[in-house]
């Protein structure tokens, strides 16, 4: 899989020259693409259209059945009409849709869960290259249909758009970071969006990697001095790393960033903050500072936690190690607690914190009651499995993976069972998935669930970003 990314890149260049596109991505395996055999889906998901991968198939018939009703589709590209799909989902709720095909020896099932899923996903689409400020944007996809709309694209300004975040998927509260000559952090609270300068004289730099407090008054941020470098071998192409980083909590009401020496140590690089569902704990990752780039492969992040008092906006003196990953030669990134308070999912890689470029990156789950961690083998693949997020009801997860072709990250969704196990993940459905994923030259980056359409006026946002006016963050030390 590691060499596959180079092969894929060569194929993409060749296809661009000859104006021919593969029938499905080079990484496709199994009789159908995407692999929707024996997956579990929510009752409101868009049709799971697919194609058959075997060459030379003709006169194929696929039969979907549930509750005594059948839907027949002819052809090697299986596109299910929306009304037929909705009927099948309704008939199979809490049970199965059975799929039989003249091109496959045995039938398979699509399990339909009665657990609801959020309205949609927000994500950044970005080329998996190394250019500064290449075309990118933040997009919203409705999960019940194939509808996608841009919230903001960097064709509207000169710069990079990233770090979009919501409070448990609620689109009312939002943060969005802009880098470049028009740098700003956009924050919407109670329906009002404003542009902020988040760097102060007492902090390292601009605020990134946001995570909202459940009471909506606070947002945890890190501030990072980030650089990128390149490997000379085939196995890894690019490395992204921090030269320094600290934590702070932003008080939206008082317009102040709050920090404390316990999370702002010169000897530690703190990053990736995340509040617990009750708001009393702040999780974060931190690594011992080392010379960069000479010892970049020796940088390993552990998972820590500290207390937080929302009534006074103060960080605690207690910093406790949750997972000592460095002791067994690994590094933690992207800690995300489930909103029901049961689990914390994180990414584990060999070193560093930019795990999306590490082929060995896997997802792990920490049981917050027992303190035990395990590899999520039911979700992981031979290639990169990295950024992840929980649905608002904690019954679904979305994560990014390069399992499809080794180069582009795609979003996969899985159901969380009552015992803490996960179902076989399925790729985000598309109207014509083979053509869509073969032609798309962008990676899905930072998929986030949203509980409803995000109210976003991109014209007003464009004017705000291009204007020089910024509200300056204040600063105070936590008691």
N, C-alpha and C positions, 0 to 999 in steps of 0.2 A: 504493500500500500504506500510506503514512503516514496518509492521510485515512480509510482503511478502518477503523482502530481506532475512530474516532468513530462511523462508520456502524454498526459492529458493536455498540458500546455502546448506541446508540439502538434497534437491533433487539432487543437483550436486554431493555431496559426495556419496549418495546412487547410483546414476547412474554410477559413476566411479567404484564402487565396483562390480556392476552387469554387467557392460559393455553394458548397455542399455541407449539409448538417447531418450529423449522425442521427439515427432513428431514436436513440436514447443514449444517455450519458455512458461513457466508457466503463464506469464502475458498476453498471447494472448487473445484477446476478439473480438467478432464479427465473421461473417461467413468466412472471409478470413484473412490470415496472410502473410505478413504485411497488414495493413488496407490501401489499395490503392483505396478505393471507394471515388469518387468525389474529388480527389486531382488534383492539377494543376502542370504540369511538363514542363520543357523546351523541345524544339524540338530535342535536342541532347542527351537526357538521355538514359541510358542503359535500357533494357527491364524490365518492372515491373512484374517480376515473383512472384507468390504467391502460397499458398496452401489453401485448404479448411480445416476448423477446426472441423467440425462436424464429429463424429466417424461413421464408417460403411458405408460411401458413396461409391457407385459403379456406373460405367458407366456414369461418369459426362462429360458433354460437355460444353465448354466455347467458346463463339463466340464474337470476336472483330470485330467491323465494323467502317469504316470511309470513306467518299467520295464514297460510293457505293461499296467498296471493303470489303471482309470479310476474317478473319483468324480464323480457328477452331482448338481448342486444346482439346484433350481428356485426362481424368485422374484427380485425386485429387491434383496432383502437376502440376501447370500450368507453363510450360516453353515455352516461345515464341521464335521462331527462330529470330536471329538478323536481317536477311534481311526482314522478315515479319514485325517486329517491326518498322524498319526504314521506311518501306512503309506506315504503319499506321500513324506514326508521321508526315510524309510528307503530307499525305492526310488530316490530322486533324489540321494542323498548324493554329492557331487562332480560332479553334473550338474544337470539342470533338471526342474522341474515345468512342463509346458505347460498353458496355460489358454486354452480356446476358449469364446466366448460368442455367443449368438444376438443380443445387443444391441450387439456391437462388431465392426467389419468384419474386423479382423485379430487373430490370436492373440498372446499374449505369454508370457514365461517368468518363472518364479521360480527363481533360481539358488540351489542349496543347497550351502553351503560345508562342507568337512570340518573346518574350524577350529572348535573348540568355543568356547562363550561361557560367561560366569560364571552362577552360579545365578540372580541377580536384580539388581534395582535398588533403591536407597534414594533417596528424594527428599522434599523438603518440598512440601506442597500449601498454597498461600497465595493469598488473593484479590489480584488485581492493582490494588489500591486504595491509599489513603494513610492508612488508619486505623491507630492504634497498637494493637498486640496484638489484632487481629481474629482470628477462629478460624483456626488453622493446626495442622499436625502433621508429624511425620516418619513416613513410610510405607515398607513393604517390598513389592515386587512380584516374584513369581516369574516369570521370563521364559518358562518352559515351560508356564505356565498363565495364567489370568486372575485368579489369587488375589492379593489385596492385603490387608495387615493393618497396623493402626497400631502403631508402636513407642511413640510418645508424642505426646499432643495437649495443647494448652495450655488445654483445658477442665479439665485436672487441676490447674492452678495459675494464678496471675495473672502473665502475662508472655508472652514470645516465645521460641520454640524455633528454633535455627538452628545453622549451622556443624557439621554432622555429618561425621565423617571416619573413615576406616579405613586400615590399613596395607596398601597394594596390594590392597584389597578384602577382606582377612582380617577377619571380624567379631569375632575374639577381642579385638583392640585397637580401642578406639573413643574418640572425643571428641565431646562434644555441649554446646553452649553455651546457657544460659538467660539472657535479658535481662529486666529489670523488677525489681519489688520483691523477688523471690526469686532474683535473679541468682546464677549459679554456672556453673562449667564442670565437667561430668561427664566423668571419665576412667576408662576400664576398662582395666586391664592385668592379664594372666594371670587373667582371669575375675573380678576384683574391681573393682567400680565405687565411686568416691568423688566427693564434691562438693568443689570447690576455690574459694577466692577467689584469682583470678589477678592482681589488682592489688597492686602493692607501692609502697612510698614512693619507689622509684627508677625506676619505669616510668610510662608515660603513662596506662594504663588497663587494662581487662580484655583478656585474650588472645582473639583471634579468628583466622579464616582458618587453621586448623591443617593441617599436613602432616607425616605420620609419617616418621621416619628408618627405612631398611630394617632396621637392627639392633634396632629396637623400643624402644630406651632413650630416644630423644629425639623431641620433637615441636617443629617450627618453628611459631611464631605471629607474627602482627603484632598491634599494639595501635593502635586507630584512634579518633579523635574524629570521628564521622560525623554529618552533618546532611542534611536533605532540603529542597528548595525546589521552586517551581513555575514553569513557563513560562507566558507570557500568550498565546502563539500556538498554532495547531493542530498544528504539526509535531511538537513534543515537549511532553509534559504535565508530567513530573516530572524533577527532577535530584537525584541523591544524590551527595554529595561528602564528602571528608575535610577537616578543619581542621588535622589533624596525624596522623602515624602513624610508628611505629618497628617494628623487628624484634627478636625474641628467640628463643632456643632453650630449651625446657624439658627438663631432665634428670629423667626420671620416677623414676629410682632415688634421686637425691639431693634431689628436691623443690626444685629451684632453677631459676629462669630465668636464662639466660646471655645477655649482650649485649655490645656493643663499640661504641665511638664511630664506627667505620666504617659501621655499619648503624643508627646512632642520631644522625643529624645534624639539627640544627635547620633547616638550609637545604634538607634533602631530606625528602620524605615517602615512606618505605619501606613496602611492603605486598606481599601475595600471595607468601609464601615457598613454595618447593618444592625438596625434595632430589633430587639426581640418583640414579639407580638404585643406584650404588655407594656412595652416602652421602658422597662426598668433596667435593661441590659443593652450595652452596645458591644457587638462583636466586631472584630477587625483582624486583619492579617498584619504581621510584622516580621522583618528579617534583620539580622545583624548586618550593619553596614560593612561593606568590603570594597576594595579597590575595583573600579570598573573602567575598562572592560576586561582587565587581566583575570579577574576572579568571578566573572559573570556566571559561570556554571557552578559556582559554590554558593550562590545566593539562594537561600531556602527560607520560605515564609512559614511561620507557625500560626495557628489560630488562637486568638486571645479574646478575653471579654473583660469589661469593666462596668461598674454600675452607673446609672444615670437617674437623676432626680428631676422629673419634668416640672414639678411645682416651683423649683428654684433655678432650673436650667443649669445644674451643676454636674460635673463628672466626678466619679468617685476616686478614692485613693487606691482602690483595690484593682490591680491588674492580674488576672489569673490565666494561666495557660490552659486551653481547652484541648488542643491537639498539637503535640510536639512532633510535627512531621519531619523536622530536620534530623531528629534522632534516628530515623530509619531512611535517611537519604532522599526525602521527598519534600515537596513544597505545596502549600495550600493557597488557593485563590477563590474568589467569588463565593464567600459564605452567604447562604440565603436560608433563613429560618422559614419553615412553613407557618402559615398564618394561624393554624390551630394549635401551635406551640409544641407539636410532637417531635418534629425533626428539624435538622439543619442539613441542607445539601451543599456540597462544596466540590471544587475541582482539585485533583491531585496530579501534579506533574513532577518531573525530575528536578527542576530548579526554576527560579524566577517566578514572576507573577503574570506574565503575558501568555497564558496557557493556550490561547487560541492558535498559536503558531507551533505548538508542541504536539507531534504525532502521538506521543505516549500519554497525553492527557486523558484522564478518566474521571467519571462522576462517582462520588462517595456520599454515603448517608450517615449522619450522626443521630442516634436515638437520644434525644435530650433527657429522657427519663432514666435510661440505663447507663448513658455515657459511652455506649458501644458504637463503633463505626464499622461499616462494611462497604466493600466495593459493590457498586450497582451493576453487577454483571448482566442483568436483564436489559440494561440500557446501553452499556458500553460496546464499542466496536474496536476493530484493529487500528482505526485511525482516530483523529482528534474528536473528543467529546468534551465540551467545555462550558460556555456560558449557559445559565439555566434560570428559570423563574417559575414560581408557583402560581396557580390560579387563585382567585380570591377565596374559594371554598376549600383550598388545599387538597383537592381531589384530582388535579391534573398538573403536569409539569410540561414545560416546553424547554428544549435545549438545542444548542447548535452543534452540528456534527459535520465532519468532512468525510464520512464513510461513503458518500455517494461516488466521488471521483478523486478524493485526496487533495483537491485544490480549493473548492468552493464550500463554504459553510451553508448548510440547509437547516431549516427548523423542523424538529421532530417533536411529537406530542405523545405522552404516555399517561395512562390512568393509574392513580395511586389506590391500591387495594387497602382494605381495612387493617390488614396485618402488616402494612408498611412495605409490601412488595409492589413491583411495578409491572404493568403489562407491556407486551411487545410494542415498541414505539412505531408510529406511522408518520410519514413525511407529510408536510402541509399540502393538502389537495390543491390541484390546479385543473382548469378546464381541459387542457391538453398537456399533461405533465411531461411527457417525453419531449415535446417541442419546447415547452416553457423552460425546463431545466437545462436542456441542451443549448438553447439560444441565449439564456441569461448569463451575461458576463459580470455579474455582481454577486457578492456574498451577502447572506442575511446576517446582520450583526446586532447583538443585544436584543433578542426578542423579548417583549414584555406584554403580558396580558393586560387588557383594558376592559372594564365592565360596561362601557358604552362608547359611542363615538366621541372622539376628542374634539371639544369646541376650540377650533384654532383658526384664526384669521391670518392667513399667510401674507396677505398684503400689508396688514398692520405690523406684523412681525418683521417683514422686510424693511419697512420704514424705520422701525425701532432699531434694527440691527445696523442699518446704514447711517443712522444719526449718531453724532459723537456723544450725545447725552447718556450718561450712566449714573445710577445711584450708587454711591460709595458705601461699601460695607463698613460697619464699625467693628470694634474689637474689645474684648475683655477676657481676663483670665478667670477661669473657674475657681470658686472658693475652695 
